[in-house]
Amino acid sequence: MQTEPESRREWMLHRFEWAAKSDSRITNYKFWQESNHAVFLDPHFTALAEQKIKYIHDNPVRAGIVDVPEDYLYSSARDYCGKTGLVKVNLWI
């Protein structure tokens, strides 16, 4: 992310760096929130997996960064709609 032409890169890096200061185990940036909990997505439960993937893909839309999920360059939503994203993903569905 430090070298990609993301319009909010400096702001995002500053926020991730600030969040890392609250955890002595992290040296640079903290991306995940501690309050989140892991959810195992078994590929056999396709409906649940689709629901969770859609929720994740819609995050940049809810944040007002893009109008549609596949426009966010760092999202796997691009791969799911046939475009190439900046993040290598293995499609589940």
Residue frames as a rotation matrix with the C-alpha (Angstrom) as fourth column:
MET 1
0.568 0.823 0.000 0.00
0.823 -0.568 0.000 0.00
0.000 0.000 -1.000 0.00
GLN 2
0.275 -0.522 -0.808 2.92
0.335 -0.735 0.589 2.34
-0.901 -0.432 -0.027 0.63
THR 3
-0.735 -0.659 -0.158 3.78
0.050 -0.285 0.957 2.41
-0.676 0.696 0.243 -3.07
GLU 4
-0.411 0.662 0.627 0.33
0.911 0.332 0.246 2.10
-0.046 0.672 -0.739 -4.68
PRO 5
-0.933 0.047 0.356 -1.43
0.053 -0.962 0.267 5.20
0.355 0.268 0.896 -6.08
GLU 6
-0.123 0.890 -0.439 -4.33
0.946 0.240 0.220 5.07
0.301 -0.388 -0.871 -3.59
SER 7
0.006 0.161 0.987 -5.87
0.196 -0.968 0.157 8.54
0.981 0.193 -0.037 -3.15
ARG 8
0.747 0.321 0.582 -6.28
-0.472 -0.361 0.805 8.11
0.468 -0.876 -0.118 0.62
ARG 9
0.388 -0.660 -0.643 -2.97
0.404 0.749 -0.525 6.28
0.828 -0.056 0.557 1.17
GLU 10
-0.599 -0.704 0.381 -1.39
-0.007 -0.471 -0.882 8.80
0.801 -0.531 0.277 3.55
TRP 11
-0.096 0.672 0.734 -4.53
-0.920 -0.342 0.193 9.09
0.381 -0.656 0.651 5.64
MET 12
0.808 0.439 -0.392 -4.98
-0.322 0.887 0.330 5.30
0.493 -0.141 0.859 5.80
LEU 13
0.085 -0.865 -0.494 -1.33
0.430 0.479 -0.765 4.64
0.899 -0.148 0.413 6.70
HIS 14
-0.619 -0.261 0.741 -1.53
-0.435 -0.672 -0.600 7.26
0.654 -0.694 0.302 9.44
ARG 15
0.329 0.837 0.437 -4.67
-0.897 0.133 0.421 5.60
0.294 -0.531 0.795 10.88
PHE 16
0.775 -0.079 -0.626 -3.06
0.065 0.997 -0.045 2.11
0.628 -0.006 0.778 10.73
GLU 17
-0.313 -0.949 -0.035 0.10
0.262 -0.051 -0.964 3.43
0.913 -0.311 0.264 12.38
TRP 18
-0.392 0.263 0.882 -1.92
-0.777 -0.607 -0.164 5.16
0.492 -0.750 0.442 15.11
ALA 19
0.689 0.725 -0.001 -3.87
-0.639 0.608 0.470 1.93
0.342 -0.323 0.882 15.77
ALA 20
0.401 -0.617 -0.678 -0.60
0.267 0.786 -0.557 -0.04
0.876 0.042 0.480 16.07
LYS 21
-0.440 -0.634 0.636 0.54
-0.380 -0.510 -0.772 2.11
0.813 -0.581 -0.016 19.00
SER 22
0.237 0.626 0.743 -2.05
-0.956 0.012 0.294 0.47
0.175 -0.780 0.601 21.25
ASP 23
0.993 0.075 0.095 -0.47
-0.087 0.987 0.131 -2.98
-0.084 -0.139 0.987 20.83
SER 24
0.355 -0.934 0.038 3.17
-0.717 -0.246 0.652 -3.59
-0.600 -0.259 -0.757 21.78
ARG 25
0.082 -0.295 0.952 3.30
0.314 0.914 0.256 -6.69
-0.946 0.278 0.168 19.53
ILE 26
0.686 0.248 0.684 2.82
0.722 -0.121 -0.681 -4.56
-0.086 0.961 -0.262 16.40
THR 27
-0.214 -0.907 -0.362 5.80
0.751 -0.390 0.534 -2.61
-0.625 -0.157 0.765 15.09
ASN 28
-0.964 -0.229 0.136 4.36
0.257 -0.669 0.698 -0.64
-0.069 0.707 0.703 12.14
TYR 29
-0.616 0.784 -0.072 0.69
-0.713 -0.516 0.475 -0.82
0.336 0.344 0.877 11.19
LYS 30
-0.785 0.494 0.372 -2.44
0.123 0.715 -0.688 -2.42
-0.607 -0.495 -0.622 12.59
PHE 31
-0.865 0.446 -0.230 -5.12
-0.342 -0.189 0.920 -3.25
0.367 0.875 0.316 10.07
TRP 32
-0.244 0.795 -0.556 -7.63
0.383 0.605 0.698 -5.46
0.891 -0.042 -0.452 11.96
GLN 33
-0.026 0.345 0.938 -9.77
-0.779 -0.595 0.197 -4.37
0.627 -0.726 0.284 14.89
GLU 34
-0.931 -0.355 0.088 -9.49
-0.314 0.655 -0.687 -6.37
0.187 -0.667 -0.721 18.10
SER 35
-0.408 0.846 0.344 -13.26
-0.639 0.004 -0.769 -6.37
-0.652 -0.534 0.538 18.57
ASN 36
0.200 0.460 -0.865 -13.83
-0.934 0.356 -0.027 -8.43
0.296 0.813 0.501 15.43
HIS 37
0.033 -0.167 0.985 -14.12
-0.538 0.828 0.158 -12.16
-0.842 -0.535 -0.062 15.84
ALA 38
-0.822 -0.432 -0.372 -13.09
-0.548 0.416 0.726 -14.84
-0.159 0.800 -0.578 13.39
VAL 39
0.337 0.910 0.240 -15.79
-0.640 0.409 -0.650 -16.68
-0.690 0.065 0.721 11.50
PHE 40
-0.674 -0.544 0.500 -14.96
-0.056 0.713 0.699 -19.95
-0.736 0.443 -0.511 9.78
LEU 41
0.179 0.704 -0.688 -16.42
-0.858 -0.231 -0.459 -19.93
-0.482 0.672 0.562 6.28
ASP 42
-0.360 -0.207 0.910 -16.84
0.087 0.964 0.253 -23.50
-0.929 0.170 -0.329 5.14
PRO 43
-0.828 -0.009 -0.561 -17.05
-0.527 -0.332 0.782 -23.56
-0.193 0.943 0.270 1.33
HIS 44
-0.830 0.555 -0.056 -19.82
0.506 0.791 0.343 -26.17
0.235 0.256 -0.938 1.63
PHE 45
0.005 0.822 -0.570 -22.09
0.805 -0.341 -0.485 -23.53
-0.593 -0.456 -0.664 3.15
THR 46
-0.518 -0.317 0.795 -22.27
0.830 -0.410 0.378 -21.48
0.206 0.856 0.475 -0.03
ALA 47
0.418 0.765 0.490 -25.10
0.577 -0.640 0.507 -19.18
0.701 0.071 -0.709 1.04
LEU 48
0.831 -0.174 -0.528 -23.29
0.429 -0.402 0.809 -18.14
-0.353 -0.899 -0.260 4.22
ALA 49
-0.215 -0.973 0.083 -20.03
0.771 -0.116 0.626 -17.67
-0.600 0.198 0.775 2.33
GLU 50
-0.275 0.184 0.944 -21.77
0.808 -0.488 0.331 -15.55
0.521 0.853 -0.014 -0.31
GLN 51
0.782 0.623 0.019 -23.38
0.486 -0.629 0.607 -13.42
0.390 -0.465 -0.795 2.41
LYS 52
0.570 -0.633 -0.524 -20.05
0.466 -0.276 0.840 -12.80
-0.676 -0.724 0.138 4.17
ILE 53
-0.434 -0.744 0.508 -18.19
0.845 -0.140 0.517 -12.08
-0.314 0.653 0.689 0.91
LYS 54
0.096 0.555 0.826 -20.89
0.723 -0.609 0.326 -9.61
0.684 0.566 -0.460 -0.18
TYR 55
0.904 0.221 -0.366 -20.70
0.425 -0.564 0.708 -7.87
-0.050 -0.795 -0.604 3.21
ILE 56
0.108 -0.957 -0.269 -16.92
0.572 -0.161 0.804 -7.52
-0.813 -0.241 0.530 2.89
HIS 57
-0.476 -0.284 0.832 -17.16
0.878 -0.208 0.431 -6.33
0.051 0.936 0.348 -0.73
ASP 58
0.402 0.750 0.525 -19.73
0.669 -0.632 0.391 -3.69
0.625 0.194 -0.756 0.23
ASN 59
0.309 -0.319 -0.896 -17.48
0.850 -0.329 0.411 -2.11
-0.426 -0.889 0.170 2.89
PRO 60
-0.769 -0.636 -0.059 -15.84
0.549 -0.705 0.448 0.43
-0.327 0.312 0.892 0.50
VAL 61
-0.410 0.717 0.564 -19.32
0.458 -0.373 0.807 1.36
0.789 0.589 -0.175 -0.80
ARG 62
0.574 0.637 -0.515 -20.67
0.747 -0.150 0.648 1.94
0.335 -0.756 -0.562 2.73
ALA 63
0.017 -0.672 -0.740 -17.55
0.784 -0.451 0.428 4.02
-0.621 -0.587 0.519 3.48
GLY 64
0.821 0.401 -0.407 -18.26
0.085 -0.790 -0.607 6.20
-0.565 0.464 -0.682 0.45
ILE 65
-0.196 -0.974 -0.111 -14.98
-0.145 -0.083 0.986 5.32
-0.970 0.209 -0.125 -1.28
VAL 66
-0.994 -0.069 -0.080 -16.59
-0.092 0.195 0.977 3.87
-0.051 0.978 -0.200 -4.43
ASP 67
-0.256 0.957 -0.136 -20.07
-0.966 -0.260 -0.013 3.56
-0.048 0.127 0.991 -5.94
VAL 68
0.814 0.455 -0.362 -19.85
-0.490 0.872 -0.005 -0.17
0.313 0.181 0.932 -6.69
PRO 69
0.758 -0.496 0.423 -17.65
-0.189 0.454 0.871 -2.81
-0.624 -0.740 0.251 -4.96
GLU 70
0.563 -0.553 0.614 -15.72
0.772 0.617 -0.152 -3.82
-0.295 0.560 0.775 -8.09
ASP 71
0.744 -0.308 0.593 -14.40
0.126 -0.807 -0.577 -0.25
0.656 0.504 -0.562 -8.51
TYR 72
0.761 -0.504 0.409 -12.29
-0.599 -0.303 0.741 -0.58
-0.249 -0.809 -0.533 -5.35
LEU 73
0.359 -0.692 -0.626 -8.84
-0.697 0.247 -0.673 -1.64
0.620 0.678 -0.394 -6.58
TYR 74
-0.662 -0.687 0.300 -7.90
-0.693 0.408 -0.595 -3.47
0.286 -0.601 -0.746 -3.37
SER 75
-0.015 0.769 0.639 -11.05
-0.795 0.378 -0.474 -5.63
-0.606 -0.516 0.605 -3.30
SER 76
-0.856 -0.196 0.477 -11.56
0.041 0.896 0.441 -9.19
-0.515 0.397 -0.760 -4.45
ALA 77
0.206 0.976 -0.066 -14.94
0.076 -0.083 -0.994 -7.97
-0.976 0.199 -0.091 -5.75
ARG 78
0.106 -0.263 -0.959 -13.09
-0.907 -0.421 0.015 -7.15
-0.408 0.868 -0.283 -8.96
ASP 79
-0.859 -0.506 -0.081 -12.06
-0.501 0.796 0.339 -10.78
-0.107 0.332 -0.937 -9.38
TYR 80
-0.569 0.712 0.411 -15.57
0.305 0.647 -0.699 -12.04
-0.764 -0.272 -0.585 -8.67
CYS 81
0.520 0.787 -0.330 -16.98
-0.046 -0.360 -0.932 -9.92
-0.853 0.500 -0.151 -11.50
GLY 82
0.712 -0.230 0.663 -14.28
0.672 0.495 -0.550 -10.90
-0.202 0.838 0.508 -14.01
LYS 83
0.811 -0.495 0.312 -11.93
-0.309 -0.814 -0.491 -7.92
0.497 0.302 -0.813 -13.62
THR 84
0.143 -0.839 -0.525 -8.36
0.669 0.473 -0.573 -8.06
0.729 -0.269 0.629 -12.37
GLY 85
0.976 0.191 0.102 -7.72
0.041 -0.625 0.780 -6.68
0.213 -0.757 -0.618 -8.91
LEU 86
0.257 -0.927 0.273 -4.48
-0.696 -0.373 -0.613 -5.68
0.670 -0.032 -0.741 -7.22
VAL 87
-0.186 -0.242 0.952 -4.84
-0.894 0.444 -0.062 -8.44
-0.408 -0.863 -0.299 -4.64
LYS 88
-0.615 -0.072 -0.785 -4.36
-0.511 0.795 0.327 -12.06
0.601 0.602 -0.526 -5.69
VAL 89
-0.199 0.644 0.738 -7.34
-0.887 0.203 -0.416 -14.12
-0.418 -0.737 0.531 -4.57
ASN 90
-0.993 0.089 -0.076 -8.65
0.055 0.928 0.370 -17.65
0.103 0.363 -0.926 -4.84
LEU 91
-0.416 0.907 0.067 -12.32
-0.810 -0.403 0.427 -17.50
0.414 0.124 0.902 -5.73
TRP 92
-0.809 0.213 0.548 -14.64
-0.272 0.691 -0.670 -19.59
-0.521 -0.691 -0.500 -3.55
ILE 93
0.025 0.970 0.242 -17.86
0.173 0.234 -0.957 -19.26
-0.985 0.066 -0.162 -5.44
